[in-house]
Amino acid sequence: MKVKIPLTECSISVIMPVFNEVLLLDPSIHTIDAFLSANFLDYEILIIESGSIDGSGEVSDRLADSLVHVRVIHEGKKGGYGSALKIGFKNAKKNLLWVVTADLPFALDHILTACPLFEKYDCVLSYRVDDNRDMSRKLRSMIYNFLAKIILGINVKHVNSAFKVFDRQMVLSLDIISNGWTIDGEIIREITLRGISYTEIPVAIIERSMGQSSITASDPLKMILNLIEVRKKTENVKDV
């Protein structure tokens, strides 16, 4: 049975994948650092910068130099969202891994709800509520979620909902191959097949106010093909 840890004693690594986020990076990191400093004794913010051409790499370095809890790893080239997360997972030093993107798509205080849940679970996922995105984006999301659940044989409310927190040792035990956006679906399939415990909490979406999403028009088709690859890779995974 897991030992309950008081909230202020949770050890947490924020993992932030960054590609061309020069407008958002500095204010976002300062916001996260201030929030964590007020609520946690042991934390770090790990920026994974992946070949940005807009000055995000230089901003990342300045942040790491000026803020004691911030570290930066330069991937060197754009390897994809999943590639950046895997680098973050391997290099994080704290017990809980919290994925946060530079556009801050959810209220940070959801982590205060998630942390106590690790008394019972190995990961905390989320499902979207109060989704005020435009209809075309919501429709694409609905179609992707529908297909991802069928292809991967998983049963969650939202496959790609942004808020997610993992036990570090648990996620390092997974054999993840996705370098793109399908990493979320692959992790959920792996933990489902292995009988790893998880729960989902409701999280409202905050629409991006600056910068631009790095998802391209061709990504949905690539994601479906990658999901099929993930399904084939995990056909022989057994419960642990």
VOGU-3710 file (C-alpha; in Angstrom, 3 decimals, decimal comma):
1> mkvkipltec> 0,000/0,000/0,000  1,239/3,470/-0,892  2,335/5,754/1,943  0,412/9,025/2,067  2,696/12,017/1,563  1,659/15,504/2,707  1,171/17,860/-0,228  4,094/20,119/0,681  6,379/17,091/0,748  5,527/15,943/-2,777
11> sisvimpvfn> 8,629/15,871/-4,946  7,683/17,102/-8,422  9,335/17,671/-11,786  7,564/19,878/-14,313  8,447/18,779/-17,843  7,904/21,440/-20,498  8,504/20,575/-24,178  9,398/23,745/-26,099  9,509/24,476/-29,820  9,247/28,096/-30,978
21> evllldpsih> 7,522/29,472/-27,856  9,515/32,684/-27,443  6,412/34,785/-26,671  5,175/32,505/-23,902  8,239/30,882/-22,409  9,504/33,545/-19,989  6,123/34,473/-18,444  5,038/30,838/-18,296  8,161/29,626/-16,503  8,007/32,488/-14,003
31> tidaflsanf> 4,316/31,739/-13,347  5,021/28,043/-12,785  8,050/28,737/-10,594  6,102/31,169/-8,400  3,222/28,707/-8,030  5,492/25,773/-7,147  7,540/27,859/-4,737  4,353/28,748/-2,863  3,073/25,162/-2,695  5,980/22,676/-2,800
41> ldyeiliies> 9,221/22,191/-0,925  10,937/20,001/-3,521  10,508/20,746/-7,201  12,247/21,406/-10,494  11,207/22,757/-13,893  12,814/20,914/-16,791  12,635/22,656/-20,183  13,173/20,378/-23,175  13,962/22,748/-26,038  13,902/21,122/-29,466
51> gsidgsgevs> 15,597/23,076/-32,246  13,635/26,330/-31,963  14,469/29,045/-34,503  12,715/31,956/-32,777  15,057/32,525/-29,837  13,369/30,081/-27,437  16,686/28,313/-26,902  18,368/31,487/-25,696  15,413/32,363/-23,459  15,561/28,856/-21,983
61> drladslvhv> 19,225/29,303/-21,116  18,591/32,680/-19,477  15,804/31,200/-17,390  18,023/28,332/-16,258  20,732/30,829/-15,299  18,403/33,082/-13,325  16,037/30,605/-11,627  17,567/28,017/-9,322  14,863/25,388/-9,902  14,989/25,561/-13,715
71> rvihegkkgg> 17,061/23,254/-15,898  17,187/23,131/-19,695  18,078/20,338/-22,094  18,535/21,156/-25,780  17,397/18,299/-27,983  19,212/19,879/-30,926  16,456/19,414/-33,464  12,698/19,058/-33,488  12,110/15,440/-32,580  8,418/15,809/-31,748
81> ygsalkigfk> 6,308/16,210/-28,621  6,776/12,588/-27,599  10,515/12,734/-28,141  10,778/15,766/-25,860  8,666/14,088/-23,171  10,822/10,953/-23,234  13,946/13,068/-22,750  12,223/14,792/-19,854  11,131/11,506/-18,279  14,698/10,165/-18,399
91> nakknllwvv> 16,311/13,291/-16,978  13,777/14,292/-14,312  14,970/13,883/-10,730  11,784/14,122/-8,675  9,194/11,485/-7,798  6,226/12,895/-9,726  6,392/14,029/-13,358  3,958/16,776/-14,362  3,669/17,676/-18,045  2,981/21,380/-18,640
101> tadlpfaldh> 3,171/23,118/-22,025  4,164/26,766/-22,454  0,642/27,918/-23,286  -0,513/26,858/-19,795  -3,722/25,189/-21,062  -5,112/24,581/-17,554  -5,117/26,173/-14,118  -1,981/25,161/-12,232  -3,844/24,515/-8,993  -5,180/21,235/-10,410
111> iltacplfek> -1,894/19,729/-9,216  -3,073/20,352/-5,644  -5,960/17,982/-6,352  -3,767/15,443/-8,150  -0,919/15,017/-5,659  -2,912/13,395/-2,827  -4,320/10,893/-5,326  -0,890/9,268/-5,599  -1,650/7,590/-2,299  -3,784/5,189/-4,391
121> ydcvlsyrvd> -2,742/5,666/-8,039  0,387/5,658/-10,182  -0,831/8,328/-12,579  -3,450/11,051/-12,760  -4,975/11,840/-16,158  -7,676/14,361/-17,006  -10,760/14,941/-19,088  -11,835/18,206/-20,618  -14,636/20,335/-19,244  -15,685/23,886/-20,145
131> dnrdmsrklr> -14,143/23,460/-23,595  -14,529/26,830/-25,339  -12,371/26,051/-28,371  -13,818/26,683/-31,818  -16,083/23,996/-33,252  -13,591/22,760/-35,860  -10,965/22,050/-33,200  -13,467/20,327/-30,960  -14,675/18,209/-33,883  -11,132/17,133/-34,810
141> smiynflaki> -10,497/16,265/-31,168  -13,685/14,202/-30,964  -12,798/12,251/-34,123  -9,244/11,599/-32,956  -10,384/10,457/-29,517  -12,975/8,147/-31,047  -10,462/6,526/-33,398  -7,692/6,360/-30,787  -9,925/4,514/-28,329  -10,916/1,979/-30,983
151> ilginvkhvn> -7,412/1,437/-32,354  -5,731/1,205/-28,944  -8,553/-0,545/-27,104  -8,545/1,962/-24,263  -11,364/3,461/-22,237  -10,666/6,970/-21,003  -12,715/10,119/-21,376  -10,075/12,104/-23,318  -6,889/10,576/-24,720  -5,021/13,865/-25,251
161> safkvfdrqm> -6,317/16,046/-22,427  -3,340/18,199/-21,456  -3,154/17,734/-17,673  -1,275/14,573/-16,712  0,978/13,550/-13,810  2,989/10,317/-13,545  4,932/8,433/-10,917  8,491/8,614/-12,276  9,439/5,002/-11,653  6,207/3,844/-13,246
171> vlsldiisng> 6,642/5,816/-16,456  10,295/4,801/-16,762  9,186/1,155/-16,689  7,161/1,638/-19,893  8,517/0,885/-23,352  7,479/4,036/-25,213  8,185/4,359/-28,956  6,067/7,420/-29,884  7,966/10,580/-30,797  4,876/12,607/-31,664
181> wtidgeiire> 1,481/13,478/-30,206  0,454/9,807/-29,957  2,619/9,387/-26,861  -0,457/10,113/-24,704  -2,412/7,259/-26,247  0,566/4,910/-26,070  1,086/5,576/-22,359  -2,593/4,960/-21,652  -2,549/1,699/-23,614  0,591/0,526/-21,805
191> itlrgisyte> -0,725/1,281/-18,336  -4,047/-0,329/-19,212  -2,425/-3,533/-20,463  -0,054/-3,683/-17,489  -2,788/-3,126/-14,923  -1,199/0,080/-13,650  -3,548/2,189/-11,567  -4,754/5,571/-12,784  -7,587/8,017/-12,298  -9,035/10,937/-14,267
201> ipvaiiersm> -9,967/14,369/-12,947  -11,970/17,139/-14,687  -9,858/20,001/-16,039  -11,116/23,100/-17,863  -9,249/24,186/-20,985  -7,645/27,629/-21,201  -7,359/28,673/-24,846  -3,905/29,738/-26,080  -3,664/33,560/-26,089  -0,238/34,014/-27,727
211> gqssitasdp> 2,056/32,028/-29,957  0,930/29,319/-32,336  0,241/25,610/-31,932  2,865/23,364/-33,549  0,230/20,856/-34,747  0,116/20,879/-38,559  -2,642/19,928/-41,008  -0,942/16,600/-41,784  -0,539/15,573/-38,143  -3,965/13,884/-37,699
221> lkmilnliev> -3,227/11,315/-40,442  0,273/10,740/-39,074  -1,202/10,252/-35,614  -3,633/7,579/-36,815  -0,822/5,699/-38,576  1,315/5,983/-35,440  -1,538/4,662/-33,298  -1,698/1,568/-35,509  2,060/1,136/-35,040  1,640/1,451/-31,259
231> rkktenvkdv> -1,140/-1,151/-31,322  1,095/-3,616/-33,163  4,002/-2,954/-30,800  1,921/-3,604/-27,709  0,039/-6,688/-28,890  2,273/-8,912/-26,749  2,364/-6,744/-23,616  1,170/-8,715/-20,574  -0,195/-7,465/-17,288  2,406/-7,007/-14,547
//
